[in-house]
Amino acid sequence: MYEKIFEQFGFSKNESIIYEVLLKEGELSVGSIAKKSEVHRRNVYDSLKRLVEKGVVFEIFNPKENHYQAVDPHKFREFVQEKEDMLDRVMPSLQALYKSVPHKDDVFVYRGPEGWKNYMRDMLQTGEPAYFIGAKGMWLDERVKHFFPRFSKSFQEQKIPFYHLFDYEVKTKCPKILEYVGDNYKFLPPEYSSNGSIDIFGDRVNILSNGGIGGFGEDFSFTVIVNEDIADSFRKWFQLMWDLCPEEKK
């Protein structure tokens, strides 16, 4: 059930299965672990050794046969905190390295859920108003919607305004997204819906294809253009479309 989460912390599949079994069952022998986890006994020994080394399982010595028990899962918070502390220590030098190289005319691609997180962080980092053309409520896609409330809270704290021109179908197929975007939104006429969308903020233009109402395509990606003049041009075109679209009754 929690296998994918444990794998995010560097656990192998067998380690994830065994740790979850120990959480559910408490203290167990190697034989019992093998039986309940359906992992071969030889592999159980190897996985337990690594779990003990990671500090998430401890060994209970017994005259007949040693047993094993899971450490309180709050241990994972320690892992996260340790990584955050380490990152905080080196972040100033990492930022200095990044800023030492010009990024004024870049074109690159963000792919998948992790790319989406980068795109959202870019939006937070610029701290400037964001404009969306052909918006579809894709932030509620199953692959990213669990992260979106955290980003939404950060947007609200930074008071970053959003201006959305939604595809018309969002009205009926994905109205929930309207709860997150504030009052500055309109809908494009039905005949102008498409599979693409364009987001503009700061000096960035993000172009997404293969999108649908309420979700991304199977292998989704963002083409990112970093160029102030191009971003300014898109903002002007956005304003033209905004002015032509009728006001919505909120």
N, C-alpha and C positions, 0 to 999 in steps of 0.2 A: 504493500500500500504506500509506504514512504520511501521506496527504493530510489526513485528519481531524485528526491530531496537529498538523501544521504550521498548519492553519487556526486552531487554538487560540491560536497566537501571532500572529494577525492576518494571515496570508497569504491571498491570494485563491486560488481553485482553480488558475488557471494558474501562479501563483507556486509553489504547492506541488508541482505536477507538474514544473515546470522544475528546482526545487531538488533534487528526488529524482533526476531524470535526471542532473544534474551530480554528485550523490553517487555514482551507479552508474558513470558513464562517465569522470569526471575532466574534463580540459580539453577544451572543445568550442567550435566556431564557432557563430555564430547559425544558420547554415543547418543544421548538424548537430543543434542543439538543437531547431529546428523539426521536423525529420524524426523524431527519436527521441521527442519529447514529443507529436507530433501537434497542436501548438498553432500557429496561423497565424503566419507570420514577423513580421508587423506587431505582433501581440500579444506575441510573444517579446521584441521590443525594449522595449516598455513594461514588461513584467514584470521583465526583467533590470535596468532602471533602478531600479525600486523595491527589488529584492533587493540591489542594490549599496548603495542608500541605507540599507537596514536592516542592512548589515554582514554578510550571510550569503553573499554572492557577491562575488568580486573580478574585475576586468578585467585581462587580460594583453595588453599592447600588442604588436602584430605589424605589420611593414611592409605586409603584404598585407591581413590581416583580423584584427581583435582577437578574442581568445578569452576564455572565461569559465570560472571554476572555483568550486566550492562551498567555503566556509569550513568548518573542522572543526565538526561538529555540537555539540561542547561549548559552542559559542557560545550555544546555547539555555539552558544553565545560567546563563550570565551574565545573560540576559534575566530569568530567574526571580529570581536574586539581587538584581538591580537593583530589581525590583518589590517584593521583600520588604523591602529596605533603605528604599525610599521609604515603604512602608506602615508600617514600624516607626517612622519619624520622625513620622508624623502620627497613629498609633494612639492615643496618650494623648488628643489633642484630639477624635478621633472618638468615643472611649469616653465622654468628658465630655459631648459633645453627646447621645449616646444615653441616658445615665443622667440627663440633665437633664429628660427627659420620663417621666412615670410609665408603667409597663408592667405594672401589677398586674391589670388586668381586660381584657386584649386578647383578641380572637378574630380569627384570620387563617388564611390557607391557604398552605401550601408545595406547589409543583407540580414534578413530574418529578425527574430525577436531581439537579439542583442544589438543589431543595427538600429532597431526602433528605439531602444533605450538610449543609444548614443544621440540619435536625432532629438529626443526629448531633452536630454541634457544640454545639447546645443541651444535649444530654445530657452532653457532656464539661464544658461550662461550669458546669452546676449541681453536678457532682461528687457527686450524691446517688444512693442506690439507685434502680434502675429496675425497674418492674413491667410485665409484658406479658400481656394477656388475649387469647386467640385468636391467639397467635403462630403464624406460618406458615413461618418461615425465609426471609422475603422479602428479607433482606439479601444473599442469594446470587443475586438477580436479575441477569441478564446485563448490565443497564445500570448496575449499581452495585457488582457484586461485586469489581471491580478496586480500588475504593477501600476496601472493607470491612476488609482486613487491617491497613491503616494505622490506621483508627479502633479496631479491636480491640486493637492494641498499646497505643494511648493509654489505652483503658479499663483494661487490665491494669496499666499504669504508675500510674494514679491509683487503682487498687484499687476501682473502682466495681462493686458487686455487682449482678448481674442475677437477677431472679426471673421465670421464664417459665411460663405456662400455655399449652402448645402445643395446637393442634388435633391430634386423635388421629392423623390421616393423616401427620403429620410423621415418625412412627416409621418408616414404610416408604418414603415418597416423598421425604423430605428429611432423612435422619438426619445428614448432614454438618454441619448447623448446630449440632448438639449439641457439636461439637468446640470451638466458640467461646464457649459461653454458661456454662461452669462446671457445677457440680453441682446448682444450685438450679433444678430444672425438674420439672414434672409435666405430665400430659396430660389434657385435658378428655375426658369420655366422648364416644364417636363421635357420639351424637345431638345434641351441642351445637356441632358444627363450623358455621362460617358464612363469609361472604365479608368480614366485617369484623374489625377488631382495634383494641385500645386500648392505648396505652403511657402510663405515668404516671411522671414523675420531677420532683422539685422541686415547683414550683408549676404544672406543665404537664400537660395531658392532650392526647394526640395521637390523633386518631380517623382511621382509614384504612378506606375501603370499596373494593370491587372488587379485593380481594386474592385470591391463590391460593397453594397450597402451593409454596414455593420461588420465588415471583415476584410482582411487582405487575401490576395491570391495564395496559392499553395507555396510557391517559392517567391516571396515578395522581397522587394528591394527599393531603396531610395537612391536616385541620382541627385547628388548634391553639387550645386554650383556656388562657389564662394566668390562673389564679385559685387561690389557695392552698386555700380552703375546698372547692372542687370537687375539686381534686387529692387532698385528704385523704379526702374521701368515697369516691372511687374506690379509694384504697388500702385502706380498710376493706372495701369490697365484694370487692376482690381477695383479702384475707385470708380472708374467708368461703369463697370458692371454693377457695382453696388448701387450707384445712383439710378441705374435703369431698372433695378429689381424693386418690386413693390414692398412697402413696409409690412411686417408681420404683426398681427394682433397677439401680444404676449398674454 
